[in-house]
Each structure stands twice: as C-alpha cells, then as structure tokens.
C-alpha cells in the first residue's frame, strides 16, 4: 500500500529520463521481511555457532536503538559505529572465509527481492538510468547476490561496506564504515559523479528515516523521496510521512510504483 503526497505524480511523470536512482539495499531492494546482508550469514549454515551467538547478542542490543526515532543523532551515531565495528571484528575473530559470501548468496532462501524490484532494475538498465546503491550492508554480499540473480547491470554502482580479504580470510573493511545514519557523509567516487552530472532529478528509495541523507539538502526539491516502512508501521507512519513523498507499508511493492509513475515503466 502506498501513501502519496498531493501533486507529486504529475510533476514527477514529466521528468522523462532526466533522473537517476539513489537507493538503499537491505529491505528496500529486498523485501521487508528478508534477512539483511549482515544477518543472512548467521542463518546460512556456513559460519560457527560462536559467531552466531555473538552476532545475535549485538543485534539484540543495537537493533532497537537503530529503529528508535526518539534518540538524538549524536548518541545514536556513536552507538551505530560501535555496532558496525564490533560486527566487523567478529568476522576477523572467526576468520570469515571469502568463499562463505559467495556460497551464502548462491544458496540463500532468506533474502529475496521486494516484489517487482528485480524487474525495476531491469527497466532502469533498459532505459540507461544510473542506479546508485548506498548501503550500510556488506558490499561483497550485495554484489554477489545481484550476480547470482543476473541483476548486476552496468548501470548499477554499489557504495557499501566491502569486506577486505587476505588469502581468502577477512581482515577488515576496505573503506570507512557506512552505517544506517551516516549516509550524508558518503562521498561518491568521481566516476559516479561524472555519470550523473547532467541528470537534473533524483529518485531516492530507502527503508529508514535516515536514508533521506543519501541526497544533499540542496537537491531535496528535485528528489522523489520514497520510504518503505517495514517495522512499527502504525507508530512511525506520521514521522515517515513528514520526510518522504511516498510511504510504502504492508510490504509495498515496486509494481505499485510502476502502476503510479510513468518513469518506472
């Protein structure tokens, strides 16, 4: 189901192909009830019980903080950095093999596309619309998941936490930590900036309030902001409606967006 603000549809449908996509991945491109690219490893059967236990303890501690809309940014940001750092350290502690990423992406039944999302990516490729995935998830897994599903097209660019491996074993990450709150601090590589420099409009898709930060303030009036509300739907709807032009709840699909907006056809 979609909540759509007044006067959005007509203005957006006049964009033609003069836009690009900025999107989150976990529970945005994937379904609201899917495992995240972090969580799927713990249920894959490819990691140790000790890792699973420690990972779950971290999740139980930090996830309620992540989705709490009442906490101030400074406090929450500090705790998110703490969570991501601790989880990455588990990969190092338990010597996560690179092969596990590929095996999990290939055989996982716990992660699936949001309805219509795979077709959406195909359509954007056919229309030559750049798709920039900015994710707090595991970049290696996102990349492999798209490859396994024949959906990693040339127009897709992934900015995420890429695990660094040496001799096939995890040793850290190859970039600064991207967590759910700091996407406004992510600088796009020059190659991506060059691709989008002549595009006037933006479609932003995310499942968290802070995903709005994927687009800078000076571009907000040229942005169609779409938020998928997956949890606390009644409690948080009003806050999402303040931030996003469209709020999708009850596991809203990309098919609903396609039916409403010509730019997705």
Backbone as CSV, one residue per row, in Angstrom:
resi,resn,N_x,N_y,N_z,CA_x,CA_y,CA_z,C_x,C_y,C_z
1,UNK,0.842,-1.188,0.000,0.000,0.000,0.000,0.882,1.244,0.000
2,UNK,0.500,2.249,-0.793,1.276,3.475,-0.884,0.501,4.672,-0.352
3,UNK,1.170,5.467,0.470,0.663,6.796,0.813,1.427,7.773,-0.063
4,UNK,0.729,8.614,-0.821,1.363,9.531,-1.761,0.910,10.956,-1.473
5,UNK,1.858,11.854,-1.314,1.530,13.251,-1.075,0.888,13.869,-2.321
6,UNK,0.083,14.884,-2.114,-0.619,15.554,-3.208,0.360,16.173,-4.204
7,UNK,-0.047,16.202,-5.465,0.643,16.925,-6.544,2.021,16.364,-6.898
8,UNK,2.320,15.161,-6.422,3.619,14.558,-6.711,3.621,13.875,-8.069
9,UNK,2.555,13.153,-8.371,2.537,12.269,-9.541,2.766,13.038,-10.833
10,UNK,2.008,14.100,-11.078,2.106,14.819,-12.347,3.481,15.430,-12.556
11,UNK,4.035,16.033,-11.518,5.339,16.684,-11.676,6.440,15.669,-11.970
12,UNK,6.396,14.531,-11.290,7.428,13.509,-11.484,7.304,12.859,-12.860
13,UNK,6.106,12.645,-13.321,5.925,11.986,-14.619,6.366,12.852,-15.790
14,UNK,6.709,14.115,-15.536,7.250,14.986,-16.582,8.775,14.921,-16.665
15,UNK,9.404,14.092,-15.823,10.855,14.012,-15.803,11.438,13.333,-17.044
16,UNK,10.642,12.520,-17.719,11.144,11.689,-18.821,12.312,10.844,-18.305
17,UNK,13.474,10.901,-18.942,14.611,10.101,-18.470,15.672,10.953,-17.787
18,UNK,15.300,12.156,-17.403,16.259,13.083,-16.806,16.342,12.899,-15.283
19,UNK,16.754,11.707,-14.858,16.855,11.399,-13.434,17.799,10.226,-13.215
20,UNK,18.176,10.030,-11.973,18.925,8.831,-11.594,18.380,8.320,-10.267
21,UNK,18.753,7.102,-9.925,18.247,6.432,-8.728,19.327,6.399,-7.647
22,UNK,18.956,6.771,-6.431,19.806,6.556,-5.257,19.003,5.683,-4.306
23,UNK,19.515,4.515,-3.985,18.703,3.573,-3.203,19.510,2.826,-2.150
24,UNK,18.864,2.578,-1.052,19.337,1.629,-0.056,19.153,0.223,-0.641
25,UNK,19.685,-0.787,0.024,19.545,-2.158,-0.485,18.726,-3.043,0.445
26,UNK,19.258,-3.306,1.650,18.574,-4.218,2.577,17.186,-3.701,2.926
27,UNK,16.166,-4.536,2.672,14.769,-4.254,2.974,14.221,-3.044,2.219
28,UNK,14.925,-2.692,1.138,14.433,-1.684,0.188,14.349,-2.336,-1.179
29,UNK,15.497,-2.720,-1.725,15.508,-3.557,-2.927,15.064,-4.968,-2.557
30,UNK,15.470,-5.418,-1.376,14.971,-6.713,-0.898,13.687,-6.493,-0.099
31,UNK,12.950,-7.566,0.126,11.646,-7.492,0.789,11.790,-7.067,2.246
32,UNK,10.727,-6.484,2.769,10.738,-6.003,4.142,10.945,-7.090,5.172
33,UNK,10.609,-8.336,4.825,10.778,-9.443,5.763,11.994,-10.303,5.435
34,UNK,12.868,-9.799,4.557,14.101,-10.520,4.238,15.140,-10.326,5.327
35,UNK,16.076,-11.253,5.403,17.254,-11.038,6.227,18.113,-9.950,5.574
36,UNK,18.870,-9.239,6.386,19.789,-8.243,5.847,21.042,-8.930,5.326
37,UNK,21.879,-8.173,4.624,23.125,-8.745,4.118,24.104,-9.048,5.252
38,UNK,23.856,-8.512,6.452,24.622,-8.897,7.630,24.013,-10.146,8.270
39,UNK,22.705,-10.130,8.452,22.047,-11.194,9.196,21.983,-12.519,8.480
40,UNK,22.002,-12.496,7.147,21.813,-13.730,6.389,22.950,-14.726,6.628
41,UNK,24.147,-14.212,6.906,25.280,-15.107,7.128,25.064,-16.004,8.345
42,UNK,24.445,-15.442,9.380,24.286,-16.197,10.622,23.286,-17.342,10.485
43,UNK,22.473,-17.312,9.437,21.483,-18.363,9.230,21.788,-19.215,7.997
44,UNK,23.006,-19.084,7.515,23.377,-19.764,6.277,23.860,-21.191,6.488
45,UNK,24.252,-21.523,7.721,24.856,-22.832,7.972,26.326,-22.866,7.607
46,UNK,26.887,-21.689,7.252,28.276,-21.631,6.800,29.218,-20.967,7.794
47,UNK,28.692,-20.613,8.987,29.522,-19.941,9.995,29.379,-20.672,11.332
48,UNK,30.299,-20.360,12.255,30.340,-21.107,13.516,29.218,-20.680,14.467
49,UNK,28.894,-21.581,15.389,27.881,-21.289,16.401,28.314,-20.142,17.315
50,UNK,29.603,-20.065,17.588,30.103,-18.984,18.439,29.890,-17.627,17.772
51,UNK,30.171,-17.558,16.464,29.922,-16.306,15.737,28.439,-15.957,15.792
52,UNK,27.589,-16.942,15.546,26.138,-16.710,15.529,25.663,-16.149,16.870
53,UNK,26.157,-16.727,17.948,25.747,-16.285,19.284,26.174,-14.843,19.540
54,UNK,27.428,-14.525,19.220,27.928,-13.177,19.470,27.253,-12.159,18.555
55,UNK,27.016,-12.549,17.323,26.338,-11.655,16.385,24.930,-11.349,16.860
56,UNK,24.218,-12.360,17.363,22.847,-12.167,17.827,22.809,-11.266,19.065
57,UNK,23.788,-11.404,19.926,23.865,-10.521,21.096,24.011,-9.062,20.680
58,UNK,24.832,-8.840,19.671,24.998,-7.473,19.147,23.686,-6.957,18.568
59,UNK,23.019,-7.804,17.798,21.749,-7.412,17.181,20.709,-7.065,18.244
60,UNK,20.608,-7.901,19.247,19.619,-7.677,20.305,19.881,-6.365,21.048
61,UNK,21.123,-6.003,21.166,21.494,-4.779,21.875,21.259,-3.530,21.023
62,UNK,21.680,-3.580,19.756,21.737,-2.363,18.951,20.555,-2.140,18.006
63,UNK,19.893,-3.193,17.594,18.795,-3.004,16.635,17.666,-2.133,17.193
64,UNK,17.240,-2.336,18.455,16.208,-1.439,18.996,16.646,0.028,18.999
65,UNK,17.939,0.263,19.182,18.472,1.627,19.145,18.393,2.184,17.724
66,UNK,18.731,1.344,16.750,18.748,1.782,15.352,17.378,2.268,14.881
67,UNK,16.309,1.600,15.299,14.973,1.953,14.810,14.218,2.870,15.768
68,UNK,14.889,3.321,16.820,14.275,4.249,17.782,14.369,5.666,17.221
69,UNK,13.236,6.262,16.870,13.225,7.578,16.243,13.319,8.723,17.245
70,UNK,13.367,8.416,18.527,13.377,9.468,19.546,14.779,9.815,20.042
71,UNK,15.763,8.990,19.745,17.123,9.247,20.220,17.785,10.363,19.416
72,UNK,18.615,11.161,20.073,19.321,12.232,19.366,20.409,11.642,18.475
73,UNK,20.774,12.395,17.441,21.702,11.894,16.427,23.063,11.546,17.015
74,UNK,23.609,12.414,17.856,24.965,12.193,18.379,25.067,10.866,19.118
75,UNK,24.103,10.613,19.982,24.101,9.366,20.760,23.951,8.159,19.839
76,UNK,22.990,8.257,18.945,22.685,7.135,18.069,23.841,6.849,17.106
77,UNK,24.439,7.902,16.554,25.547,7.745,15.621,26.722,7.023,16.278
78,UNK,27.044,7.414,17.494,28.139,6.778,18.226,27.878,5.289,18.427
79,UNK,26.645,4.958,18.763,26.293,3.556,19.018,26.264,2.732,17.733
80,UNK,25.885,3.348,16.614,25.888,2.619,15.350,27.316,2.306,14.895
81,UNK,28.217,3.258,15.068,29.621,2.993,14.745,30.144,1.847,15.605
82,UNK,29.761,1.867,16.864,30.155,0.803,17.804,29.644,-0.553,17.320
83,UNK,28.372,-0.605,16.898,27.775,-1.863,16.424,28.506,-2.390,15.198
84,UNK,28.644,-1.546,14.194,29.279,-1.993,12.947,30.724,-2.445,13.211
85,UNK,31.451,-1.694,14.026,32.841,-2.046,14.326,32.917,-3.394,15.032
86,UNK,32.043,-3.596,16.000,32.041,-4.868,16.731,31.710,-6.048,15.823
87,UNK,30.804,-5.836,14.876,30.442,-6.928,13.980,31.583,-7.251,13.016
88,UNK,32.210,-6.230,12.491,33.362,-6.458,11.609,34.468,-7.191,12.363
89,UNK,34.646,-6.835,13.613,35.660,-7.525,14.432,35.339,-9.009,14.616
90,UNK,34.033,-9.353,14.603,33.662,-10.772,14.674,34.120,-11.516,13.426
91,UNK,34.018,-10.874,12.265,34.494,-11.504,11.032,35.984,-11.820,11.144
92,UNK,36.729,-10.876,11.725,38.175,-11.073,11.881,38.451,-12.156,12.925
93,UNK,37.742,-12.071,14.043,37.936,-13.028,15.142,37.691,-14.458,14.691
94,UNK,36.620,-14.659,13.924,36.257,-16.014,13.498,36.725,-16.335,12.090
95,UNK,37.609,-15.494,11.565,38.276,-15.735,10.284,37.278,-16.107,9.176
96,UNK,36.356,-15.197,8.950,35.343,-15.422,7.910,35.997,-15.663,6.557
97,UNK,35.729,-16.814,5.918,36.287,-17.068,4.586,35.494,-16.314,3.507
98,UNK,36.190,-15.836,2.512,35.535,-15.138,1.403,34.554,-16.058,0.690
99,UNK,34.861,-17.350,0.663,34.001,-18.314,-0.025,32.599,-18.381,0.579
100,UNK,32.482,-18.037,1.877,31.183,-18.073,2.549,30.232,-17.028,1.956
101,UNK,30.760,-15.886,1.579,29.938,-14.829,0.975,29.277,-15.359,-0.297
102,UNK,30.075,-15.956,-1.154,29.554,-16.459,-2.426,28.598,-17.621,-2.216
103,UNK,28.952,-18.521,-1.325,28.093,-19.686,-1.077,26.746,-19.269,-0.505
104,UNK,26.758,-18.288,0.398,25.515,-17.834,1.012,24.634,-17.111,0.008
105,UNK,25.235,-16.264,-0.810,24.463,-15.542,-1.836,23.854,-16.502,-2.848
106,UNK,24.564,-17.566,-3.141,24.095,-18.526,-4.143,22.952,-19.384,-3.617
107,UNK,23.012,-19.743,-2.345,22.070,-20.731,-1.822,21.049,-20.170,-0.829
108,UNK,21.120,-18.869,-0.563,20.256,-18.312,0.465,18.801,-18.235,0.015
109,UNK,17.918,-18.714,0.896,16.484,-18.571,0.667,15.902,-17.554,1.651
110,UNK,16.797,-16.901,2.385,16.353,-15.966,3.422,16.342,-14.525,2.939
111,UNK,16.906,-14.314,1.741,16.894,-12.981,1.159,16.210,-13.059,-0.199
112,UNK,15.284,-12.161,-0.429,14.561,-12.154,-1.697,14.295,-10.712,-2.105
113,UNK,14.107,-10.506,-3.395,13.774,-9.188,-3.897,12.395,-8.761,-3.387
114,UNK,12.247,-7.483,-3.108,10.902,-6.931,-2.916,10.139,-7.146,-4.213
115,UNK,8.856,-7.418,-4.144,8.073,-7.680,-5.353,8.272,-6.559,-6.369
116,UNK,8.668,-6.956,-7.571,8.855,-6.000,-8.655,10.218,-5.342,-8.693
117,UNK,11.074,-5.566,-7.683,12.362,-4.874,-7.615,13.330,-5.356,-8.693
118,UNK,13.349,-6.651,-8.940,14.255,-7.159,-9.970,13.857,-6.614,-11.340
119,UNK,12.560,-6.569,-11.597,12.067,-6.014,-12.858,12.352,-4.514,-12.937
120,UNK,12.277,-3.833,-11.798,12.620,-2.409,-11.729,14.069,-2.191,-12.160
121,UNK,14.983,-3.014,-11.645,16.388,-2.885,-12.022,16.580,-3.169,-13.510
122,UNK,15.861,-4.137,-14.034,15.933,-4.433,-15.467,15.464,-3.242,-16.295
123,UNK,14.375,-2.620,-15.852,13.825,-1.471,-16.574,14.792,-0.298,-16.549
124,UNK,15.395,-0.035,-15.400,16.350,1.075,-15.307,17.560,0.828,-16.206
125,UNK,17.964,-0.419,-16.317,19.065,-0.765,-17.228,18.666,-0.521,-18.674
126,UNK,17.467,-0.959,-19.034,16.991,-0.791,-20.410,16.863,0.690,-20.783
127,UNK,16.539,1.521,-19.792,16.368,2.958,-20.030,17.667,3.744,-19.822
128,UNK,18.731,3.030,-19.439,20.035,3.654,-19.189,19.967,4.702,-18.077
129,UNK,19.231,4.376,-17.016,19.121,5.234,-15.842,20.136,4.769,-14.802
130,UNK,21.067,5.616,-14.370,22.034,5.194,-13.351,21.345,4.813,-12.038
131,UNK,21.793,3.718,-11.449,21.288,3.254,-10.146,22.468,3.201,-9.182
132,UNK,22.421,4.034,-8.150,23.485,4.072,-7.147,22.956,3.461,-5.859
133,UNK,23.521,2.333,-5.473,23.150,1.678,-4.218,24.093,2.167,-3.130
134,UNK,23.539,2.860,-2.137,24.320,3.296,-0.978,23.801,2.500,0.215
135,UNK,24.610,1.577,0.673,24.123,0.618,1.667,25.029,0.539,2.875
136,UNK,24.410,0.399,4.039,25.152,0.115,5.262,25.430,-1.380,5.389
137,UNK,25.036,-2.141,4.376,25.233,-3.582,4.372,26.605,-3.983,3.873
138,UNK,26.758,-5.278,3.598,28.030,-5.837,3.149,28.085,-5.761,1.627
139,UNK,28.964,-4.925,1.114,29.043,-4.709,-0.328,29.348,-5.972,-1.105
140,UNK,30.256,-6.811,-0.572,30.614,-8.061,-1.258,29.382,-8.931,-1.448
141,UNK,28.537,-8.986,-0.410,27.350,-9.836,-0.487,26.325,-9.256,-1.446
142,UNK,26.102,-7.950,-1.375,25.154,-7.303,-2.286,25.554,-7.555,-3.734
143,UNK,26.827,-7.376,-4.014,27.342,-7.600,-5.357,27.112,-9.033,-5.799
144,UNK,27.438,-9.978,-4.929,27.299,-11.397,-5.274,25.840,-11.794,-5.419
145,UNK,24.969,-11.246,-4.563,23.532,-11.517,-4.658,22.988,-11.069,-6.017
146,UNK,23.383,-9.892,-6.457,22.918,-9.388,-7.757,23.482,-10.235,-8.904
147,UNK,24.734,-10.647,-8.776,25.331,-11.510,-9.804,24.569,-12.830,-9.905
148,UNK,24.315,-13.448,-8.752,23.635,-14.744,-8.739,22.223,-14.648,-9.312
149,UNK,21.621,-13.467,-9.230,20.268,-13.266,-9.747,20.247,-12.573,-11.110
150,UNK,21.403,-12.547,-11.760,21.521,-11.928,-13.091,20.966,-10.501,-13.108
151,UNK,21.307,-9.750,-12.064,20.764,-8.400,-11.928,21.845,-7.344,-11.673
152,UNK,23.115,-7.697,-11.834,24.179,-6.698,-11.669,24.489,-6.097,-13.038
153,UNK,23.741,-5.058,-13.376,23.869,-4.428,-14.692,24.948,-3.344,-14.662
154,UNK,25.360,-2.926,-15.866,26.419,-1.936,-15.985,26.048,-0.581,-15.405
155,UNK,24.763,-0.304,-15.293,24.330,1.000,-14.769,24.220,1.030,-13.246
156,UNK,24.529,-0.097,-12.586,24.425,-0.192,-11.127,25.798,0.032,-10.496
157,UNK,25.827,0.901,-9.503,27.065,1.244,-8.797,26.824,1.052,-7.301
158,UNK,27.693,0.295,-6.639,27.488,-0.068,-5.235,28.485,0.661,-4.333
159,UNK,27.967,1.406,-3.384,28.780,2.058,-2.354,28.336,1.451,-1.025
160,UNK,29.188,0.637,-0.404,28.788,-0.109,0.790,30.026,-0.522,1.574
161,UNK,29.828,-1.344,2.592,30.944,-1.855,3.395,31.528,-3.098,2.721
162,UNK,32.613,-2.917,2.017,33.248,-4.047,1.353,34.285,-4.669,2.284
163,UNK,34.037,-5.933,2.631,34.963,-6.657,3.496,36.263,-6.910,2.740
164,UNK,37.374,-6.656,3.413,38.689,-6.884,2.812,39.172,-8.278,3.207
165,UNK,39.663,-9.014,2.225,40.155,-10.371,2.468,41.628,-10.480,2.071
166,UNK,42.362,-11.218,2.854,43.747,-11.560,2.513,43.889,-13.068,2.597
167,UNK,44.356,-13.672,1.495,44.441,-15.129,1.405,43.101,-15.784,1.704
168,UNK,42.020,-15.100,1.293,40.680,-15.665,1.431,40.047,-15.522,2.802
169,UNK,40.695,-14.775,3.723,40.191,-14.625,5.097,39.975,-13.145,5.396
170,UNK,38.855,-12.818,6.074,38.508,-11.435,6.375,39.542,-10.777,7.283
171,UNK,39.935,-9.535,6.922,40.905,-8.792,7.724,40.390,-7.402,8.111
172,UNK,39.187,-7.040,7.690,38.638,-5.715,7.989,37.756,-5.248,6.853
173,UNK,37.620,-3.934,6.686,36.893,-3.412,5.535,37.799,-2.478,4.745
174,UNK,37.489,-2.305,3.478,38.370,-1.565,2.575,38.032,-0.086,2.506
175,UNK,37.128,0.390,3.345,36.716,1.789,3.316,36.221,2.180,4.708
176,UNK,35.825,3.433,4.874,35.240,3.847,6.144,33.890,3.171,6.354
177,UNK,33.515,2.963,7.596,32.248,2.303,7.921,31.070,3.138,7.430
178,UNK,30.164,2.478,6.724,28.890,3.084,6.350,27.827,2.412,7.209
179,UNK,27.191,3.192,8.078,26.112,2.638,8.884,24.809,3.340,8.531
180,UNK,23.749,3.015,9.240,22.419,3.464,8.824,22.186,4.962,8.999
181,UNK,23.071,5.663,9.718,22.845,7.085,9.981,23.771,8.021,9.219
182,UNK,24.894,7.542,8.710,25.923,8.465,8.213,26.008,8.540,6.692
183,UNK,24.932,8.223,6.002,24.993,8.213,4.539,25.171,9.610,3.948
184,UNK,24.917,10.641,4.736,25.167,12.004,4.269,26.659,12.304,4.188
185,UNK,27.477,11.500,4.848,28.920,11.716,4.841,29.631,10.932,3.733
186,UNK,28.860,10.175,2.957,29.467,9.321,1.941,29.737,10.121,0.672
187,UNK,31.006,10.206,0.317,31.374,10.891,-0.923,31.358,9.915,-2.085
188,UNK,30.617,10.247,-3.129,30.576,9.367,-4.297,31.891,9.445,-5.058
189,UNK,32.360,8.321,-5.582,33.582,8.326,-6.386,33.428,9.229,-7.602
190,UNK,34.521,9.824,-8.083,34.462,10.717,-9.247,33.823,10.075,-10.476
191,UNK,34.024,8.780,-10.654,33.451,8.111,-11.828,31.924,8.152,-11.808
192,UNK,31.345,7.999,-10.609,29.888,8.055,-10.485,29.400,9.489,-10.657
193,UNK,30.108,10.438,-10.068,29.722,11.846,-10.209,29.687,12.259,-11.675
194,UNK,30.614,11.762,-12.434,30.654,12.089,-13.865,29.434,11.542,-14.585
195,UNK,29.005,10.362,-14.213,27.863,9.711,-14.866,26.567,10.470,-14.616
196,UNK,26.424,11.036,-13.416,25.149,11.668,-13.041,25.163,13.189,-13.169
197,UNK,26.256,13.767,-13.624,26.408,15.229,-13.563,25.355,15.992,-14.356
198,UNK,24.829,15.398,-15.429,23.842,16.088,-16.253,22.405,15.679,-15.940
199,UNK,22.232,14.840,-14.934,20.883,14.414,-14.541,20.310,15.412,-13.541
200,UNK,19.139,15.927,-13.832,18.572,17.004,-13.020,17.808,16.501,-11.806
201,UNK,17.180,15.333,-11.910,16.274,14.847,-10.868,16.762,13.534,-10.267
202,UNK,16.229,13.222,-9.089,16.665,12.045,-8.351,15.454,11.301,-7.804
203,UNK,15.514,9.970,-7.860,14.571,9.130,-7.131,15.334,8.485,-5.988
204,UNK,14.909,8.754,-4.770,15.544,8.195,-3.577,14.635,7.130,-2.991
205,UNK,15.221,5.966,-2.671,14.463,4.880,-2.061,15.197,4.370,-0.830
206,UNK,14.464,4.224,0.278,15.074,3.701,1.484,14.026,3.151,2.429
207,UNK,14.494,2.490,3.483,13.548,1.954,4.470,13.745,2.564,5.844
208,UNK,14.690,3.468,5.970,14.921,4.128,7.247,14.814,5.637,7.100
209,UNK,14.396,6.307,8.154,14.276,7.767,8.132,15.589,8.411,7.674
210,UNK,16.695,7.886,8.162,17.987,8.499,7.849,18.476,8.220,6.434
211,UNK,17.787,7.357,5.696,18.144,7.157,4.286,17.922,8.428,3.471
212,UNK,17.137,9.348,3.998,16.911,10.617,3.321,18.229,11.370,3.143
213,UNK,19.217,11.048,3.970,20.510,11.729,3.920,21.371,11.304,2.729
214,UNK,20.900,10.330,1.963,21.655,9.924,0.777,21.680,11.027,-0.280
215,UNK,20.779,11.994,-0.152,20.730,13.141,-1.060,20.954,14.413,-0.255
216,UNK,21.784,15.311,-0.737,22.097,16.539,-0.011,20.900,17.486,0.015
217,UNK,20.900,18.380,0.975,19.782,19.300,1.190,19.472,20.131,-0.044
218,UNK,20.502,20.548,-0.760,20.282,21.422,-1.910,19.627,20.707,-3.090
219,UNK,19.511,19.377,-2.996,18.884,18.614,-4.084,17.521,18.037,-3.696
220,UNK,17.082,18.325,-2.462,15.848,17.711,-1.966,14.620,18.101,-2.799
221,UNK,14.587,19.348,-3.309,13.403,19.782,-4.056,13.347,19.187,-5.449
222,UNK,14.425,18.519,-5.862,14.469,17.834,-7.160,14.413,16.319,-6.992
223,UNK,14.024,15.893,-5.793,14.079,14.472,-5.444,12.703,13.922,-5.109
224,UNK,12.372,12.762,-5.716,11.193,12.000,-5.312,11.632,11.063,-4.212
225,UNK,11.128,11.259,-3.004,11.598,10.539,-1.827,10.599,9.440,-1.459
226,UNK,11.053,8.177,-1.574,10.186,7.023,-1.342,10.720,6.239,-0.145
227,UNK,9.873,6.061,0.861,10.276,5.335,2.055,9.440,4.093,2.277
228,UNK,10.092,2.958,2.461,9.400,1.709,2.778,9.410,1.535,4.293
229,UNK,8.247,1.548,4.898,8.106,1.423,6.351,7.842,-0.040,6.681
230,UNK,8.868,-0.723,7.162,8.788,-2.170,7.374,8.450,-2.571,8.802
231,UNK,8.767,-1.711,9.765,8.554,-2.030,11.177,7.846,-0.865,11.866
232,UNK,7.183,-1.176,12.973,6.485,-0.135,13.748,5.610,0.734,12.836
233,UNK,4.843,0.079,11.974,4.148,0.798,10.908,3.150,1.828,11.430
234,UNK,2.409,1.494,12.458,1.446,2.455,12.988,2.142,3.550,13.794
235,UNK,3.091,3.165,14.588,3.786,4.102,15.467,4.581,5.137,14.677
236,UNK,5.256,4.701,13.606,6.207,5.573,12.906,5.677,6.182,11.616
237,UNK,4.433,5.865,11.246,3.922,6.347,9.958,3.968,7.867,9.848
238,UNK,3.543,8.579,10.874,3.490,10.044,10.816,4.876,10.642,10.571
239,UNK,5.907,10.070,11.207,7.264,10.565,11.019,7.750,10.310,9.592
240,UNK,7.437,9.130,9.055,7.815,8.817,7.675,7.095,9.744,6.698
241,UNK,5.834,10.035,6.963,5.050,10.891,6.073,5.578,12.330,6.056
242,UNK,6.244,12.744,7.122,6.854,14.075,7.143,8.071,14.142,6.229
243,UNK,8.799,13.043,6.161,10.096,13.023,5.471,9.984,12.600,4.018
244,UNK,9.135,11.603,3.743,9.058,11.024,2.400,7.821,11.521,1.650
245,UNK,7.952,11.620,0.321,6.805,11.966,-0.533,5.853,10.792,-0.665
246,UNK,6.425,9.602,-0.605,5.647,8.364,-0.710,6.069,7.448,0.430
247,UNK,5.112,6.871,1.119,5.410,5.886,2.159,4.752,4.569,1.754
248,UNK,5.569,3.554,1.594,5.059,2.224,1.285,5.044,1.375,2.534
249,UNK,3.886,0.839,2.891,3.826,-0.040,4.054,3.075,-1.315,3.688
250,UNK,3.010,-2.241,4.628,2.493,-3.592,4.353,3.237,-4.238,3.192
251,UNK,4.587,-4.104,3.257,5.479,-4.677,2.240,5.098,-4.209,0.840
252,UNK,4.923,-2.912,0.682,4.580,-2.319,-0.619,5.573,-2.748,-1.684
253,UNK,5.115,-2.846,-2.913,5.932,-3.392,-3.988,6.347,-2.323,-5.004
254,UNK,7.357,-2.669,-5.791,7.754,-1.814,-6.903,6.694,-1.831,-7.991
255,UNK,5.884,-2.870,-8.022,4.799,-2.920,-9.008,3.800,-1.791,-8.769
256,UNK,3.561,-1.461,-7.488,2.658,-0.352,-7.171,3.234,0.973,-7.652
257,UNK,4.552,1.133,-7.510,5.195,2.349,-8.012,5.083,2.423,-9.535
258,UNK,5.271,1.279,-10.185,5.195,1.236,-11.647,3.805,1.604,-12.133
259,UNK,2.792,1.171,-11.423,1.412,1.479,-11.823,1.097,2.971,-11.688
260,UNK,1.824,3.635,-10.792,1.520,5.034,-10.473,2.369,6.010,-11.267
261,UNK,3.619,5.664,-11.521,4.566,6.602,-12.134,5.061,6.097,-13.487
262,UNK,4.914,6.914,-14.515,5.364,6.549,-15.855,6.876,6.331,-15.920
263,UNK,7.626,7.025,-15.050,9.089,6.941,-15.136,9.615,5.554,-14.782
264,UNK,8.797,4.728,-14.157,9.223,3.375,-13.791,8.788,2.329,-14.815
265,UNK,8.214,2.766,-15.921,7.722,1.806,-16.931,8.690,1.692,-18.085
